[in-house]
Amino acid sequence: MPDIDNALLVRLLDLIGIGVFALSGALMAVRLRQTLVTAGFFALVTGVGGGSVRDLLIGAPVFWVQDGAIAAVCIAIAFAVWITPERWWPGQLLEWADAVGLAAYAVFGTAKAMAWGVPPMPALLMGVITGCVGGTIRDVLAGVPSIIMRPEVYVTAAALASGLFLLLLWLG
């Protein structure tokens, strides 16, 4: 089995989280029959919202401001969603995109916080923030009940993913 470079794995988790959260934001806007510009805005805010808050809290440069390709990817995803007939998107795609983004981004957020010298418990919380805030902002903007207030175990899942990551780091 090939050895996976940790930096590559972390970058991959970051891009997966951004991409699927951008997808969930664009899907929400399209389901609400919004314009292409609104779909792009929802994709960007959902894709980078949690990571932006995390970076501000840990004192890191806000990641997507440093890398213009991230905003371009969010806008491209929004465009693809907006031009694709809604019937082509499975009914549960928004929920699946949220689940994948949550898992990837919670772990990535915890790893980035640790890399910036944040102790394990606050780093776990940074993972939860990274995984949950973008979707929360999306829901508030869309005027729907926030994902964290629904019966799904959204915040719990983010905390478990971050906690499991920390446990695996501790075990070596």
TORNUDREN-372170 format. One record per residue (C-alpha): residue number from 1; residue in one letter; y, z, x. Coordinates in Angstrom, 1 decimal. Example, Ala and Ser with C-alpha at 12.3 -4.5 7.8 and 13.67 -1.06 7.14 Angstrom:
// TORNUDREN-372170
+-----+-----+--------+--------+--------+
:   n : res :     py :     pz :     px :
+-----+-----+--------+--------+--------+
:   1 :   a :   -4.5 :    7.8 :   12.3 :
:   2 :   s :   -1.1 :    7.1 :   13.7 :
+-----+-----+--------+--------+--------+
This chain:
// TORNUDREN-372170
+-----+-----+--------+--------+--------+
:   n : res :     py :     pz :     px :
+-----+-----+--------+--------+--------+
:   1 :   m :    0.0 :    0.0 :    0.0 :
:   2 :   p :    3.4 :   -1.0 :    1.5 :
:   3 :   d :    5.8 :    1.8 :    2.4 :
:   4 :   i :    8.8 :    1.8 :    0.1 :
:   5 :   d :   12.1 :    2.4 :    1.7 :
:   6 :   n :   13.8 :    5.4 :    0.0 :
:   7 :   a :   17.2 :    3.7 :    0.1 :
:   8 :   l :   15.8 :    0.7 :   -1.7 :
:   9 :   l :   14.1 :    2.8 :   -4.3 :
:  10 :   v :   17.3 :    4.7 :   -5.0 :
:  11 :   r :   19.3 :    1.5 :   -5.3 :
:  12 :   l :   16.6 :    0.1 :   -7.6 :
:  13 :   l :   16.8 :    3.2 :   -9.8 :
:  14 :   d :   20.6 :    2.9 :   -9.9 :
:  15 :   l :   20.5 :   -0.8 :  -10.9 :
:  16 :   i :   17.8 :   -0.2 :  -13.6 :
:  17 :   g :   19.7 :    2.6 :  -15.1 :
:  18 :   i :   23.0 :    0.6 :  -15.2 :
:  19 :   g :   21.3 :   -2.5 :  -16.5 :
:  20 :   v :   19.4 :   -0.9 :  -19.3 :
:  21 :   f :   22.3 :    1.3 :  -20.4 :
:  22 :   a :   24.6 :   -1.8 :  -20.3 :
:  23 :   l :   22.0 :   -3.5 :  -22.5 :
:  24 :   s :   21.9 :   -0.6 :  -25.0 :
:  25 :   g :   25.7 :   -0.6 :  -25.1 :
:  26 :   a :   25.9 :   -4.3 :  -25.8 :
:  27 :   l :   23.1 :   -4.1 :  -28.4 :
:  28 :   m :   25.1 :   -1.4 :  -30.2 :
:  29 :   a :   28.2 :   -3.5 :  -30.3 :
:  30 :   v :   26.3 :   -6.6 :  -31.5 :
:  31 :   r :   24.6 :   -4.6 :  -34.2 :
:  32 :   l :   28.0 :   -3.4 :  -35.4 :
:  33 :   r :   29.1 :   -7.1 :  -35.5 :
:  34 :   q :   31.8 :   -6.6 :  -32.8 :
:  35 :   t :   33.5 :   -9.2 :  -30.6 :
:  36 :   l :   32.3 :  -10.4 :  -27.2 :
:  37 :   v :   35.0 :   -8.3 :  -25.6 :
:  38 :   t :   33.9 :   -5.2 :  -27.4 :
:  39 :   a :   30.3 :   -5.9 :  -26.4 :
:  40 :   g :   31.4 :   -6.1 :  -22.8 :
:  41 :   f :   33.4 :   -2.9 :  -23.1 :
:  42 :   f :   30.4 :   -1.1 :  -24.7 :
:  43 :   a :   28.1 :   -2.4 :  -22.0 :
:  44 :   l :   30.4 :   -1.3 :  -19.2 :
:  45 :   v :   31.2 :    2.1 :  -20.6 :
:  46 :   t :   27.5 :    2.8 :  -21.4 :
:  47 :   g :   26.3 :    1.4 :  -18.1 :
:  48 :   v :   28.7 :    3.3 :  -15.8 :
:  49 :   g :   29.9 :    6.3 :  -18.0 :
:  50 :   g :   27.4 :    9.0 :  -16.9 :
:  51 :   g :   27.5 :    7.9 :  -13.2 :
:  52 :   s :   31.3 :    7.9 :  -13.3 :
:  53 :   v :   31.5 :   11.5 :  -14.6 :
:  54 :   r :   28.9 :   12.5 :  -12.0 :
:  55 :   d :   30.8 :   11.0 :   -9.1 :
:  56 :   l :   34.0 :   12.6 :  -10.2 :
:  57 :   l :   32.3 :   16.0 :  -10.4 :
:  58 :   i :   30.6 :   15.8 :   -7.0 :
:  59 :   g :   33.7 :   14.4 :   -5.3 :
:  60 :   a :   32.1 :   11.0 :   -4.5 :
:  61 :   p :   34.0 :    7.7 :   -4.8 :
:  62 :   v :   33.4 :    6.3 :   -8.3 :
:  63 :   f :   30.5 :    3.9 :   -7.6 :
:  64 :   w :   31.4 :    0.9 :   -9.7 :
:  65 :   v :   35.0 :    0.8 :   -8.5 :
:  66 :   q :   33.6 :    0.4 :   -5.0 :
:  67 :   d :   31.1 :   -2.4 :   -6.0 :
:  68 :   g :   32.6 :   -5.1 :   -8.3 :
:  69 :   a :   29.2 :   -6.6 :   -8.9 :
:  70 :   i :   28.2 :   -3.7 :  -11.1 :
:  71 :   a :   31.0 :   -4.5 :  -13.7 :
:  72 :   a :   30.0 :   -8.2 :  -13.5 :
:  73 :   v :   26.4 :   -7.4 :  -14.2 :
:  74 :   c :   27.4 :   -5.3 :  -17.2 :
:  75 :   i :   29.6 :   -8.1 :  -18.6 :
:  76 :   a :   26.8 :  -10.7 :  -18.0 :
:  77 :   i :   24.3 :   -8.5 :  -19.9 :
:  78 :   a :   26.8 :   -8.2 :  -22.7 :
:  79 :   f :   27.3 :  -11.9 :  -22.8 :
:  80 :   a :   23.6 :  -12.6 :  -22.9 :
:  81 :   v :   23.1 :  -10.1 :  -25.7 :
:  82 :   w :   26.1 :  -11.5 :  -27.7 :
:  83 :   i :   25.0 :  -15.1 :  -27.5 :
:  84 :   t :   21.3 :  -14.4 :  -28.3 :
:  85 :   p :   20.4 :  -14.4 :  -32.0 :
:  86 :   e :   19.9 :  -10.8 :  -33.2 :
:  87 :   r :   16.5 :  -11.6 :  -34.6 :
:  88 :   w :   15.2 :  -12.1 :  -31.0 :
:  89 :   w :   15.9 :   -8.5 :  -30.1 :
:  90 :   p :   13.0 :   -6.2 :  -31.1 :
:  91 :   g :   14.1 :   -3.5 :  -33.6 :
:  92 :   q :   13.5 :   -0.6 :  -31.2 :
:  93 :   l :   15.0 :   -2.2 :  -28.1 :
:  94 :   l :   18.1 :    0.0 :  -28.2 :
:  95 :   e :   15.9 :    3.1 :  -28.1 :
:  96 :   w :   13.6 :    1.7 :  -25.4 :
:  97 :   a :   16.6 :    0.7 :  -23.3 :
:  98 :   d :   18.0 :    4.2 :  -23.7 :
:  99 :   a :   14.7 :    5.8 :  -22.7 :
: 100 :   v :   14.2 :    3.7 :  -19.5 :
: 101 :   g :   17.9 :    4.2 :  -18.5 :
: 102 :   l :   17.7 :    7.9 :  -19.1 :
: 103 :   a :   14.6 :    8.3 :  -16.9 :
: 104 :   a :   15.9 :    6.2 :  -14.1 :
: 105 :   y :   19.5 :    7.5 :  -14.2 :
: 106 :   a :   18.6 :   11.2 :  -14.5 :
: 107 :   v :   16.5 :   10.9 :  -11.3 :
: 108 :   f :   19.1 :    8.8 :   -9.5 :
: 109 :   g :   21.9 :   11.2 :  -10.5 :
: 110 :   t :   20.0 :   14.2 :   -9.2 :
: 111 :   a :   19.2 :   12.3 :   -5.9 :
: 112 :   k :   22.8 :   11.3 :   -5.4 :
: 113 :   a :   24.1 :   14.8 :   -6.1 :
: 114 :   m :   21.6 :   16.2 :   -3.5 :
: 115 :   a :   22.7 :   13.6 :   -1.0 :
: 116 :   w :   26.3 :   14.8 :   -1.5 :
: 117 :   g :   25.3 :   18.4 :   -0.7 :
: 118 :   v :   25.0 :   19.7 :   -4.2 :
: 119 :   p :   22.5 :   22.6 :   -4.5 :
: 120 :   p :   19.3 :   21.9 :   -6.5 :
: 121 :   m :   20.2 :   23.5 :   -9.9 :
: 122 :   p :   23.7 :   21.9 :  -10.2 :
: 123 :   a :   22.1 :   18.7 :   -8.9 :
: 124 :   l :   19.6 :   18.8 :  -11.8 :
: 125 :   l :   22.5 :   19.2 :  -14.2 :
: 126 :   m :   24.2 :   16.2 :  -12.5 :
: 127 :   g :   21.1 :   14.2 :  -13.3 :
: 128 :   v :   21.3 :   15.2 :  -17.0 :
: 129 :   i :   25.0 :   14.2 :  -17.0 :
: 130 :   t :   24.3 :   10.9 :  -15.3 :
: 131 :   g :   21.5 :   10.1 :  -17.8 :
: 132 :   c :   23.2 :   11.3 :  -21.0 :
: 133 :   v :   27.0 :   10.8 :  -20.9 :
: 134 :   g :   27.1 :    7.0 :  -21.0 :
: 135 :   g :   25.1 :    6.9 :  -24.2 :
: 136 :   t :   27.1 :    9.7 :  -25.7 :
: 137 :   i :   30.4 :    7.9 :  -25.0 :
: 138 :   r :   28.8 :    4.7 :  -26.6 :
: 139 :   d :   27.8 :    6.6 :  -29.7 :
: 140 :   v :   31.2 :    8.3 :  -30.1 :
: 141 :   l :   33.0 :    4.9 :  -29.7 :
: 142 :   a :   30.6 :    3.3 :  -32.2 :
: 143 :   g :   31.2 :    6.1 :  -34.7 :
: 144 :   v :   27.5 :    7.0 :  -35.0 :
: 145 :   p :   25.9 :   10.5 :  -34.5 :
: 146 :   s :   25.5 :   11.0 :  -30.8 :
: 147 :   i :   22.0 :   10.6 :  -29.3 :
: 148 :   i :   22.2 :   14.1 :  -28.0 :
: 149 :   m :   22.6 :   15.5 :  -31.5 :
: 150 :   r :   19.6 :   13.5 :  -33.0 :
: 151 :   p :   16.1 :   15.0 :  -33.3 :
: 152 :   e :   14.9 :   13.1 :  -30.2 :
: 153 :   v :   14.5 :   15.1 :  -27.0 :
: 154 :   y :   17.2 :   13.2 :  -25.1 :
: 155 :   v :   18.8 :   15.9 :  -23.0 :
: 156 :   t :   15.4 :   17.7 :  -22.6 :
: 157 :   a :   13.9 :   14.4 :  -21.3 :
: 158 :   a :   16.7 :   14.0 :  -18.7 :
: 159 :   a :   16.3 :   17.7 :  -17.6 :
: 160 :   l :   12.5 :   17.2 :  -17.3 :
: 161 :   a :   12.9 :   14.0 :  -15.3 :
: 162 :   s :   15.4 :   15.6 :  -12.9 :
: 163 :   g :   13.4 :   18.8 :  -12.6 :
: 164 :   l :   10.2 :   16.9 :  -11.9 :
: 165 :   f :   12.0 :   14.9 :   -9.2 :
: 166 :   l :   13.3 :   18.2 :   -7.6 :
: 167 :   l :    9.8 :   19.7 :   -7.8 :
: 168 :   l :    8.3 :   16.6 :   -6.1 :
: 169 :   l :   11.0 :   16.8 :   -3.4 :
: 170 :   w :   10.2 :   20.5 :   -2.8 :
: 171 :   l :    6.4 :   19.7 :   -2.6 :
: 172 :   g :    7.2 :   17.1 :    0.0 :
+-----+-----+--------+--------+--------+
